[in-house]
């Protein structure tokens, strides 16, 4: 069955983005209690590239499938969870990369390197890290996992903030009624 990626964010309405987000069906990882634990021998590099035993995973469908099984526990460890196994996975920075951003009405919508669409807000907050000279923004995706905004997506977000203007609190942006800082 061929894979049809979602259309570009800029060409979608807020209702269309929300419908695509709602239509995304993920495995019920939270309800699984695997008995076997182990090591996946997988690494997600800081640039979002997935590796298995040192080799790049080139099939995007495999990356999307594995990404749908990702969780991160309270200690910050990432796991691939199936009904049978819970396998550790090394993540150098964030499990996902945000590759596009758009402002639609009062929300910020993001596209990830896995073609997931995420709307920032109470369930998907933005977190700022790094320094003022080298900021890093992260978006909560699901199950404790985050997406780091790549440089161009951070620039898109900064352009939106510049157009909306700074307030007394500095450079900030809102989405779904939540206020987020853009600089540490």
C-alpha positions in Angstrom: 0.0 0.0 0.0 1.6 3.3 -1.0 2.2 6.0 1.6 0.7 9.4 1.0 2.4 12.1 3.2 0.2 14.9 4.5 0.1 18.0 2.3 2.3 21.0 3.1 1.1 22.8 6.2 0.9 26.2 4.5 -1.7 24.9 2.1 -4.0 23.5 4.8 -6.7 25.2 6.9 -6.7 24.9 10.7 -9.7 22.5 10.4 -7.8 20.3 7.9 -4.7 20.2 10.1 -6.9 19.3 13.1 -8.6 16.5 11.1 -5.3 15.1 10.0 -4.0 15.2 13.6 -7.2 13.5 14.9 -7.1 10.8 12.1 -3.6 9.7 13.1 -4.0 6.3 14.7 -1.1 5.1 16.9 -0.6 1.7 18.5 -1.9 1.5 22.1 1.6 1.3 23.6 0.4 2.6 27.0 -1.8 -0.5 27.4 0.9 -3.0 26.7 2.8 -4.8 29.4 5.7 -6.6 27.7 7.5 -9.2 29.7 10.8 -9.2 27.8 13.2 -6.3 28.0 16.3 -5.8 26.0 18.5 -3.5 23.7 17.3 -2.5 20.3 20.8 -1.7 19.0 19.3 1.4 17.5 20.3 5.1 17.7 18.5 8.2 16.8 21.1 10.8 15.9 20.8 14.5 16.8 19.9 15.2 13.1 17.0 12.7 13.2 18.8 9.9 11.3 17.9 6.4 12.6 20.7 3.8 12.8 20.5 0.1 13.6 23.8 -1.7 14.5 25.7 1.2 13.0 23.9 1.3 9.6 21.4 3.9 8.5 17.8 2.8 8.3 16.9 4.0 4.9 13.3 2.9 4.6 11.2 5.8 5.8 8.2 3.5 6.4 10.3 1.6 9.0 11.3 4.8 10.7 7.7 5.9 10.9 6.7 2.5 12.2 9.4 2.5 14.9 8.6 6.1 15.8 5.0 5.1 16.5 6.2 2.7 19.2 8.5 5.2 21.0 8.1 6.2 24.6 10.3 8.1 27.1 10.2 7.4 30.8 10.5 9.8 33.7 14.3 9.1 33.9 14.7 10.3 30.3 15.3 6.8 28.8 13.7 6.1 25.4 12.1 2.7 24.6 10.6 0.9 21.7 7.5 -0.9 23.0 5.6 -3.8 21.5 3.1 -6.2 23.1 6.0 -8.6 23.6 9.2 -6.5 24.1 10.4 -3.3 25.6 13.7 -2.4 24.0 16.0 0.5 24.9 16.9 2.9 22.1 19.7 5.6 22.3 18.5 9.1 21.4 21.3 11.7 21.1 19.1 14.7 21.5 15.3 14.4 20.7 13.4 11.5 19.2 11.9 13.7 16.4 12.8 16.8 14.4 10.3 19.5 13.7 10.8 20.4 10.0 8.0 22.9 9.3 5.8 25.3 11.3 2.8 27.5 10.4 0.5 29.8 12.3 -3.2 29.2 11.7 -5.5 31.4 13.6 -4.5 31.0 17.3 -2.5 27.8 16.9 1.0 26.8 15.8 1.1 23.6 13.8 4.3 21.6 13.2 5.3 18.9 10.8 7.9 16.3 12.0 10.5 14.4 10.1 8.2 11.4 10.4 5.3 13.4 8.7 3.4 13.5 12.0 1.5 16.8 12.6 1.5 18.3 16.0 -0.4 21.4 17.3 1.4 23.2 20.1 -0.6 23.8 23.2 -1.4 22.4 26.7 -0.9 18.8 25.5 2.1 19.6 23.3 4.0 22.4 25.0 7.1 24.1 23.6 10.2 24.0 25.8 13.2 26.3 25.4 16.8 25.2 26.3 20.3 26.2 25.3 21.6 29.8 25.6 20.4 33.1 24.2 23.2 32.8 21.5 22.4 29.2 20.7 18.7 28.5 21.7 17.1 25.1 21.3 13.3 24.7 21.2 11.6 21.4 21.8 8.0 20.4 21.2 6.4 17.7 23.3 5.1 15.1 20.8 3.7 12.1 22.8 4.6 9.6 25.5 7.3 11.9 26.9 9.1 12.2 23.5 10.0 15.5 22.1 10.9 17.0 18.7 13.7 19.5 18.4 12.9 22.4 16.0 15.5 22.4 13.3 17.2 25.7 12.3 14.7 26.6 9.6 11.7 25.8 11.7 13.1 27.8 14.6 13.5 30.7 12.0 9.9 30.3 10.9 8.7 30.5 14.5 10.9 33.6 15.1 9.4 35.3 12.0 5.9 34.6 13.3 7.0 36.1 16.7 8.6 39.1 15.1 5.4 39.8 13.1 3.3 39.6 16.3 5.8 41.7 18.3 7.5 41.3 21.7 5.9 42.2 25.0 7.3 43.1 28.4 8.2 39.4 28.9 10.4 39.3 25.8 10.1 37.2 22.7 7.2 34.8 23.2 4.6 33.1 21.2 1.2 31.6 22.0 -0.7 28.6 20.8 -4.0 27.3 22.0 -3.9 29.9 24.8 -0.5 28.9 26.1 2.4 31.3 26.2 5.9 30.0 25.2 9.3 31.7 25.5 11.5 31.6 22.4 14.8 32.3 24.2 16.2 30.9 27.4 
